[in-house]
Amino acid sequence: MKVLHVIPSVSLLRGGPSQAVLAMVKALRAHNIEAEIATTDDDGPGVLSVALKQRTEYKQVPVWFFHRFSPPLKFVREFAFSSSLTGWLWKHVCDFDLLHIHSIFSYPSTIAMRIARIKHVPYIIRPAGALERYCLKQKSFKKRIYLSIIEGSNINQSQAIHFTSDQEALESSRLGFKAPGIILPHGVSIPNFVPDARSKLRGLLKLTENEPVILFMSRLHPKKGLEYLIPALASLADMRFTFVIAGSGEPSYELKIEQLLKSYKISERTHRFGFITGEKKDLLLQGSDILVLTSNSENFAVAVFEAMAAGLPVLVSQGVAAANLIKKERCGYVVKLDIANITSAIKTFLHNIEHERAAGQRGKELVLKEFNWDSVAVKLIRAYENIISAKMSNAR
């Protein structure tokens, strides 16, 4: 079976959904599926230094990179138009049994679906949360027009819509798409074990051994809810804790967060790490006491599951799709997205840190059992096989 995954970008700057594709393809290939990725050289404001228009081993998986049109206008640049990708898809899309399209409202995804329809190649679409209420409210007029004229028919003609959570499927159902939905979560990459991570992190941050560390690890973006979390932490100024922010975003928004930390007088107990990977990421996940993500909307929230895999309890808002699972499995706290509720939950946690280690262990056991990439790949292959089989039956 040959499967082509199409996504606008695999840049680290584009967050969890882009990184999930790399891990997904790696897991599929471990099961002898000939999976490849076609994408652009997008890297936020710049472009990746990669070979173009040839099959390249990138992050241990085969990727075809094509140049992204990069004018000064941000909204045009982020649409990720690529004429070379278009030409390659037109020529090679029939080499594959199935296309797995990731993201919508972006040129590479839209053109891949359109070409697949013309060439009668089956495809499924993973909207990556873009059909949820919060996301559709952002630039809503443009998105409504785009859905009605272009993307709606592409989605309706897909063999399936790939949702990563029940919540994402439920929110998208109100739009009335004809294509059936399948619910398959992402897998989670298990972090490398860091011996004595708690002491090492406190040494790095120059903290005492028993100082509580509250971790926020995500892309810095208005939807992530830092405007609620920072005031909540500020109202607990009489309690001992250190706040760590690991993530990057648009320079203007990063400046806004810095100003927010200063205005609420918690900048002195906050450490900014920027975007992190590798050993430093493993150290933060294993050495902190809790991960907090008070987001308006998350269709999966890779960082939350990574924290659970590292044994951390988590605190999430109701807008995070994993909220019901976290509540059911008692892996942490679920709060309404308001300052008072966040404050109350963090205060409770700080009074019960030792007790909450058991919640972290429950989360770890859950992720290792249910969200490893191997088991996710098996389920995904089964979905692929059913789609291809149905397509062949209809062609007879």
VOBAMAR-847448 format. One line per 8 residues: number of its first residue (from 1); their letters; for each residue x, y, z of C-alpha. Coordinates in nm, 3 decimals, m for minus. Example, Ala and Ser with C-alpha at 12.3 -4.5 7.8 and 13.67 -1.06 7.14 Angstrom:
BEGIN
1 = as = 1.230:m0.450:0.780 | 1.367:m0.106:0.714
END
This chain:
BEGIN
1 = mkvlhvip = 0.000:0.000:0.000 | 0.132:0.342:m0.100 | 0.001:0.643:0.093 | 0.091:1.007:0.036 | 0.049:1.251:0.324 | 0.005:1.612:0.214 | 0.047:1.898:0.461 | 0.134:2.268:0.417
9 = svsllrgg = 0.436:2.251:0.650 | 0.639:2.020:0.873 | 0.817:2.309:1.040 | 0.864:2.286:1.416 | 0.721:2.638:1.432 | 0.382:2.508:1.315 | 0.326:2.308:1.632 | 0.190:1.965:1.715
17 = psqavlam = m0.019:1.884:1.405 | 0.282:1.922:1.176 | 0.504:1.713:1.402 | 0.237:1.445:1.430 | 0.257:1.380:1.056 | 0.626:1.294:1.077 | 0.566:1.052:1.364 | 0.261:0.907:1.189
25 = vkalrahn = 0.450:0.831:0.869 | 0.740:0.681:1.064 | 0.498:0.451:1.248 | 0.323:0.350:0.925 | 0.654:0.266:0.758 | 0.744:0.046:1.056 | 0.438:m0.159:0.950 | 0.562:m0.184:0.589
33 = ieaeiatt = 0.330:0.085:0.451 | 0.499:0.288:0.176 | 0.411:0.624:0.328 | 0.565:0.953:0.215 | 0.503:1.322:0.275 | 0.460:1.604:0.024 | 0.488:1.953:0.169 | 0.638:2.298:0.121
41 = dddgpgvl = 0.960:2.441:0.262 | 0.757:2.669:0.491 | 0.931:2.765:0.815 | 0.715:3.042:0.953 | 0.841:3.375:0.821 | 1.128:3.199:0.641 | 1.186:2.873:0.457 | 1.361:2.552:0.552
49 = svalkqrt = 1.707:2.477:0.416 | 1.614:2.153:0.242 | 1.654:1.993:m0.099 | 1.357:2.069:m0.324 | 1.162:1.855:m0.572 | 1.332:1.532:m0.470 | 1.270:1.253:m0.220 | 1.459:1.352:0.094
57 = eykqvpvw = 1.512:1.169:0.423 | 1.393:1.421:0.679 | 1.350:1.334:1.048 | 1.384:0.968:0.947 | 1.097:0.972:0.697 | 1.079:1.035:0.319 | 0.961:1.387:0.239 | 0.914:1.573:m0.088
65 = ffhrfspp = 0.968:1.947:m0.034 | 0.848:2.216:m0.274 | 0.912:2.589:m0.263 | 0.650:2.805:m0.097 | 0.564:3.138:m0.258 | 0.708:3.385:m0.005 | 0.594:3.745:m0.062 | 0.618:4.008:0.216
73 = lkfvrefa = 0.243:3.986:0.284 | 0.199:3.743:0.572 | m0.151:3.616:0.486 | m0.041:3.537:0.129 | 0.279:3.371:0.249 | 0.095:3.156:0.502 | m0.149:3.031:0.239 | 0.161:2.836:0.121
81 = fsssltgw = 0.103:2.855:m0.254 | 0.344:2.631:m0.444 | 0.331:2.591:m0.821 | 0.598:2.318:m0.813 | 0.393:2.114:m0.564 | 0.090:2.151:m0.792 | 0.281:2.020:m1.092 | 0.427:1.728:m0.897
89 = lwkhvcdf = 0.088:1.626:m0.757 | m0.072:1.639:m1.100 | 0.198:1.408:m1.235 | 0.237:1.167:m0.943 | m0.086:1.150:m0.744 | m0.193:0.833:m0.929 | 0.124:0.660:m0.804 | m0.048:0.630:m0.466
97 = dllhihsi = m0.338:0.418:m0.344 | m0.459:0.685:m0.104 | m0.393:1.044:0.001 | m0.407:1.154:0.364 | m0.454:1.531:0.364 | m0.369:1.732:0.674 | m0.513:2.078:0.745 | m0.762:2.285:0.549
105 = fsypstia = m0.781:2.650:0.440 | m0.434:2.616:0.289 | m0.323:2.584:m0.073 | m0.134:2.250:m0.054 | m0.429:2.076:0.112 | m0.688:2.231:m0.118 | m0.503:2.156:m0.442 | m0.420:1.802:m0.331
113 = mriarikh = m0.787:1.726:m0.270 | m0.891:1.885:m0.598 | m0.634:1.692:m0.801 | m0.722:1.367:m0.623 | m1.087:1.421:m0.717 | m0.999:1.481:m1.082 | m0.772:1.176:m1.093 | m1.015:0.956:m0.895
121 = vpyiirpa = m0.768:0.882:m0.617 | m0.931:0.828:m0.274 | m0.836:1.064:0.006 | m0.914:1.139:0.368 | m0.885:1.477:0.534 | m0.761:1.558:0.885 | m0.882:1.915:0.958 | m0.661:1.940:1.271
129 = galerycl = m0.922:2.133:1.466 | m0.989:2.388:1.192 | m1.361:2.303:1.185 | m1.414:2.370:1.556 | m1.614:2.674:1.665 | m1.323:2.875:1.801 | m1.111:2.830:1.488 | m1.398:2.911:1.252
137 = kqksfkkr = m1.462:3.236:1.440 | m1.113:3.357:1.351 | m1.129:3.533:1.012 | m1.481:3.392:0.994 | m1.597:3.575:0.681 | m1.305:3.450:0.470 | m1.344:3.096:0.601 | m1.720:3.086:0.532
145 = iylsiieg = m1.658:3.196:0.175 | m1.373:2.949:0.132 | m1.583:2.662:0.270 | m1.885:2.741:0.054 | m1.696:2.792:m0.272 | m1.395:2.558:m0.248 | m1.326:2.353:0.062 | m1.677:2.231:0.137
153 = sninqsqa = m1.700:2.023:m0.180 | m1.347:1.891:m0.125 | m1.443:1.773:0.224 | m1.773:1.623:0.108 | m1.598:1.425:m0.165 | m1.342:1.277:0.074 | m1.372:0.913:0.175 | m1.353:1.012:0.541
161 = ihftsdqe = m1.284:1.303:0.775 | m1.014:1.209:1.025 | m1.092:1.350:1.369 | m0.852:1.304:1.657 | m1.110:1.324:1.936 | m1.481:1.279:2.004 | m1.506:1.648:2.086 | m1.363:1.752:1.748
169 = alessrlg = m1.607:1.521:1.568 | m1.901:1.655:1.768 | m1.819:2.019:1.698 | m1.767:1.953:1.328 | m2.092:1.756:1.293 | m2.300:2.074:1.312 | m2.158:2.179:0.973 | m2.339:1.891:0.804
177 = fkapgiil = m2.065:1.745:0.587 | m2.162:1.432:0.392 | m1.831:1.248:0.432 | m1.823:0.995:0.717 | m1.602:1.066:1.015 | m1.344:0.838:1.171 | m1.201:0.908:1.516 | m0.836:0.816:1.553
185 = phgvsipn = m0.615:0.998:1.804 | m0.254:1.085:1.744 | 0.010:0.870:1.898 | 0.249:1.019:2.150 | 0.627:1.002:2.135 | 0.756:0.869:2.466 | 1.027:1.101:2.608 | 1.377:0.973:2.679
193 = fvpdarsk = 1.426:0.911:3.049 | 1.622:1.184:3.229 | 1.777:1.057:3.555 | 1.714:1.287:3.852 | 1.523:1.532:3.629 | 1.364:1.715:3.921 | 1.698:1.813:4.076 | 1.856:1.891:3.739
201 = lrgllklt = 1.574:2.126:3.642 | 1.591:2.311:3.971 | 1.966:2.338:3.933 | 1.919:2.485:3.586 | 1.662:2.735:3.714 | 1.861:2.805:4.033 | 1.574:2.698:4.259 | 1.559:2.519:4.590
209 = enepvilf = 1.499:2.145:4.575 | 1.135:2.160:4.687 | 1.026:2.459:4.473 | 0.706:2.372:4.276 | 0.741:2.425:3.899 | 0.432:2.497:3.687 | 0.493:2.438:3.315 | 0.319:2.589:3.013
217 = msrlhpkk = 0.451:2.427:2.696 | 0.282:2.522:2.371 | 0.290:2.760:2.081 | 0.239:3.118:2.200 | m0.090:3.220:2.044 | m0.401:3.406:2.166 | m0.607:3.087:2.164 | m0.379:2.925:2.425
225 = gleylipa = m0.532:3.121:2.713 | m0.226:3.279:2.873 | m0.438:3.589:2.929 | m0.632:3.378:3.183 | m0.345:3.177:3.324 | m0.109:3.466:3.404 | m0.363:3.664:3.613 | m0.461:3.340:3.788
233 = lasladmr = m0.100:3.275:3.887 | m0.058:3.637:3.995 | m0.345:3.598:4.240 | m0.144:3.321:4.409 | 0.157:3.544:4.471 | 0.166:3.447:4.839 | 0.229:3.080:4.748 | 0.561:2.927:4.644
241 = ftfviags = 0.597:2.829:4.277 | 0.800:2.904:3.968 | 0.631:2.944:3.630 | 0.800:2.816:3.313 | 0.686:2.914:2.962 | 0.826:2.694:2.685 | 0.712:2.805:2.342 | 0.742:3.075:2.080
249 = gepsyelk = 0.506:3.274:1.861 | 0.471:3.594:1.665 | 0.714:3.858:1.803 | 0.428:4.102:1.870 | 0.241:3.842:2.075 | 0.553:3.737:2.264 | 0.600:4.104:2.359 | 0.238:4.118:2.477
257 = ieqllksy = 0.297:3.817:2.704 | 0.613:3.974:2.843 | 0.419:4.291:2.923 | 0.142:4.085:3.082 | 0.392:3.908:3.310 | 0.533:4.244:3.419 | 0.198:4.409:3.475 | 0.085:4.120:3.697
265 = kiserthr = 0.422:4.126:3.875 | 0.515:3.762:3.817 | 0.794:3.812:3.561 | 1.058:3.761:3.833 | 0.929:3.413:3.908 | 0.881:3.324:3.541 | 1.139:3.157:3.316 | 1.100:3.190:2.937
273 = fgfitgek = 1.257:2.911:2.733 | 1.126:2.979:2.385 | 1.071:2.686:2.153 | 1.238:2.369:2.287 | 1.309:2.017:2.164 | 1.522:1.720:2.257 | 1.696:1.691:2.595 | 1.575:2.026:2.728
281 = kdlllqgs = 1.215:1.938:2.646 | 1.250:1.598:2.817 | 1.402:1.770:3.121 | 1.116:2.020:3.152 | 0.850:1.752:3.112 | 1.005:1.520:3.367 | 1.133:1.779:3.613 | 0.824:2.001:3.646
289 = dilvltsn = 0.533:1.933:3.881 | 0.235:2.001:3.652 | 0.162:2.104:3.293 | m0.106:2.370:3.247 | m0.287:2.440:2.919 | m0.582:2.678:2.956 | m0.664:2.691:2.587 | m0.979:2.815:2.416
297 = senfavav = m0.974:2.518:2.180 | m0.752:2.213:2.120 | m0.854:1.920:1.902 | m0.585:1.695:2.055 | m0.316:1.890:2.243 | 0.002:1.689:2.186 | 0.181:1.868:2.471 | m0.078:1.747:2.722
305 = feamaagl = m0.029:1.384:2.622 | 0.349:1.426:2.618 | 0.330:1.556:2.974 | 0.113:1.262:3.075 | 0.362:1.024:2.912 | 0.631:1.180:3.130 | 0.422:1.120:3.443 | 0.305:1.478:3.501
313 = pvlvsqgv = m0.045:1.559:3.622 | m0.210:1.813:3.393 | m0.448:2.104:3.429 | m0.655:2.183:3.120 | m0.952:2.397:3.028 | m1.277:2.249:2.900 | m1.182:2.359:2.547 | m0.904:2.097:2.536
321 = aaanlikk = m1.041:1.784:2.369 | m0.870:1.556:2.621 | m1.061:1.718:2.910 | m1.324:1.442:2.944 | m1.058:1.171:2.933 | m0.848:1.349:3.196 | m1.149:1.383:3.423 | m1.257:1.021:3.371
329 = ercgyvvk = m0.910:0.873:3.431 | m0.830:1.119:3.715 | m0.508:1.237:3.551 | m0.537:1.598:3.662 | m0.772:1.897:3.668 | m1.032:2.025:3.423 | m1.140:2.389:3.466 | m1.368:2.645:3.310
337 = ldianits = m1.182:2.908:3.113 | m1.199:3.184:3.368 | m0.945:3.325:3.611 | m1.129:3.224:3.929 | m1.157:2.856:3.831 | m0.797:2.835:3.718 | m0.679:3.004:4.037 | m0.877:2.765:4.256
345 = aiktflhn = m0.747:2.453:4.078 | m0.382:2.560:4.091 | m0.418:2.651:4.458 | m0.560:2.306:4.530 | m0.276:2.144:4.339 | m0.006:2.340:4.524 | m0.155:2.223:4.854 | m0.155:1.860:4.736
353 = ieheraag = 0.157:1.816:4.517 | 0.268:1.488:4.671 | m0.080:1.338:4.644 | m0.111:1.444:4.279 | 0.191:1.237:4.175 | m0.051:0.943:4.164 | m0.258:1.131:3.904 | 0.056:1.172:3.695
361 = qrgkelvl = 0.124:0.800:3.715 | m0.230:0.717:3.603 | m0.186:0.946:3.303 | 0.144:0.781:3.215 | m0.005:0.432:3.223 | m0.297:0.546:3.006 | m0.074:0.703:2.739 | 0.164:0.406:2.724
369 = kefnwdsv = m0.129:0.171:2.674 | m0.368:0.362:2.449 | m0.172:0.633:2.269 | 0.152:0.472:2.154 | 0.224:0.523:1.785 | 0.238:0.150:1.711 | m0.124:0.088:1.812 | m0.239:0.407:1.639
377 = avkliray = m0.066:0.298:1.316 | m0.246:m0.040:1.324 | m0.585:0.132:1.352 | m0.496:0.379:1.077 | m0.388:0.101:0.841 | m0.719:m0.076:0.901 | m0.903:0.244:0.805 | m0.689:0.280:0.491
385 = eniisakm = m0.758:m0.080:0.389 | m1.134:m0.036:0.431 | m1.134:0.280:0.220 | m0.924:0.130:m0.060 | m1.131:m0.190:m0.059 | m1.456:0.008:m0.084 | m1.313:0.215:m0.369 | m1.213:m0.098:m0.561
393 = snar = m1.556:m0.255:m0.507 | m1.730:0.054:m0.640 | m1.504:0.052:m0.948 | m1.610:m0.300:m1.049
END
